[in-house]
């Protein structure tokens, strides 16, 4: 079973992302801050990370840069999920090393699209609903 780490401090947004991932066969790990995410990453190696930008403590941008420079996590796809939705926000998020950028509220079909693009091999993409 694939595993996703969702780093999100808003309960409603976190539950929406978590529900969509569960619907697509993912086990979901939750972190509400960068510090908590670091603790999870000491124990688990997720297949994908969904990351908010506005978090307590360190920003999602800082966390993404750390993930992409750490040899243990550099190959894990990172997807920003943020209410910051301007083209500049998207550009900056991708510039930090993110593999994709979703604008909140996150639509389940967009999560499926992202999963197909960054994690599911092309020959088994039809398995994701």
C-alpha positions as CSV (number, residue, x, y, z in Angstrom):
1,X,0.0,0.0,0.0
2,X,1.3,3.5,-0.8
3,X,1.7,6.0,2.0
4,X,1.2,9.7,1.9
5,X,2.3,12.3,4.5
6,X,0.0,15.3,4.8
7,X,1.5,18.3,6.4
8,X,-1.5,20.6,7.1
9,X,-2.5,22.5,10.2
10,X,-6.2,23.1,9.2
11,X,-8.4,20.3,10.2
12,X,-11.0,20.7,7.4
13,X,-8.3,20.9,4.7
14,X,-6.4,18.0,6.2
15,X,-9.6,15.8,6.3
16,X,-10.5,16.6,2.7
17,X,-7.0,15.6,1.5
18,X,-6.9,12.5,3.8
19,X,-10.3,11.3,2.5
20,X,-9.3,11.6,-1.1
21,X,-6.1,9.7,-0.5
22,X,-7.8,6.9,1.4
23,X,-10.3,6.6,-1.5
24,X,-7.3,6.0,-3.7
25,X,-5.8,3.3,-1.5
26,X,-3.2,5.3,0.4
27,X,-2.3,5.0,4.0
28,X,-2.1,8.5,5.4
29,X,0.3,10.0,7.9
30,X,-0.6,13.4,9.4
31,X,1.7,16.2,10.6
32,X,0.5,19.7,11.7
33,X,3.9,21.4,11.6
34,X,7.4,21.0,10.1
35,X,8.7,19.7,13.4
36,X,6.0,17.0,13.5
37,X,6.7,16.1,9.8
38,X,10.4,15.7,10.6
39,X,9.5,13.2,13.4
40,X,7.3,11.2,11.0
41,X,10.0,11.2,8.4
42,X,12.4,9.6,11.0
43,X,10.1,6.6,11.2
44,X,8.4,6.4,7.7
45,X,9.3,6.8,4.1
46,X,6.1,8.1,2.4
47,X,5.6,7.8,-1.3
48,X,4.3,11.3,-1.6
49,X,4.0,14.4,0.6
50,X,1.1,17.0,0.5
51,X,2.4,20.2,2.1
52,X,0.6,23.4,3.1
53,X,2.6,26.7,2.8
54,X,1.3,28.6,5.8
55,X,2.2,26.4,8.8
56,X,3.2,27.1,12.4
57,X,6.9,27.6,12.9
58,X,8.6,27.1,9.5
59,X,6.8,27.8,6.2
60,X,6.1,25.1,3.7
61,X,8.6,26.7,1.3
62,X,11.3,26.1,3.9
63,X,10.2,22.5,4.5
64,X,10.1,21.8,0.8
65,X,13.7,23.1,0.3
66,X,14.8,20.9,3.2
67,X,13.0,17.8,1.8
68,X,14.6,18.3,-1.6
69,X,18.1,18.7,-0.3
70,X,18.0,15.8,2.1
71,X,19.3,12.6,0.4
72,X,16.7,10.6,2.4
73,X,13.7,12.5,1.0
74,X,14.9,14.2,-2.2
75,X,13.1,11.7,-4.5
76,X,9.7,11.9,-2.6
77,X,7.3,13.9,-4.7
78,X,6.1,17.1,-2.9
79,X,2.7,18.6,-3.7
80,X,1.9,22.1,-2.3
81,X,-1.7,22.5,-1.2
82,X,-2.3,26.2,-0.4
83,X,-4.8,29.0,-0.4
84,X,-2.1,31.1,-1.9
85,X,-3.2,30.8,-5.5
86,X,-1.6,33.4,-7.7
87,X,0.7,32.5,-10.6
88,X,3.6,33.9,-8.6
89,X,2.8,31.7,-5.6
90,X,2.7,28.6,-7.9
91,X,5.9,29.7,-9.6
92,X,7.7,30.2,-6.3
93,X,6.4,26.8,-5.0
94,X,7.7,24.9,-8.0
95,X,10.9,26.9,-7.8
96,X,11.4,25.5,-4.2
97,X,11.4,22.0,-5.6
98,X,7.7,21.0,-5.4
99,X,6.5,18.5,-8.0
100,X,3.0,20.0,-8.2
101,X,0.9,22.8,-6.8
102,X,-2.8,22.6,-5.8
103,X,-5.0,25.5,-4.8
104,X,-7.4,25.1,-1.8
105,X,-10.1,24.0,-1.5
106,X,-8.5,20.9,-3.0
107,X,-10.8,19.0,-5.4
108,X,-10.6,15.2,-5.2
109,X,-10.2,14.9,-9.0
110,X,-7.1,17.1,-8.8
111,X,-5.5,14.8,-6.2
112,X,-6.2,11.9,-8.5
113,X,-4.6,13.7,-11.4
114,X,-1.5,14.5,-9.3
115,X,-1.2,10.9,-8.1
116,X,-1.3,9.7,-11.7
117,X,1.3,12.3,-12.7
118,X,3.9,11.9,-10.0
119,X,3.5,8.5,-8.4
120,X,1.6,6.0,-10.4
121,X,3.5,4.3,-13.2
122,X,1.8,4.9,-16.6
123,X,0.9,1.3,-17.1
124,X,-1.1,1.1,-13.8
125,X,-2.5,4.6,-13.8
126,X,-6.0,3.2,-14.5
127,X,-6.0,1.7,-10.9
128,X,-6.3,5.2,-9.4
129,X,-10.0,6.2,-9.4
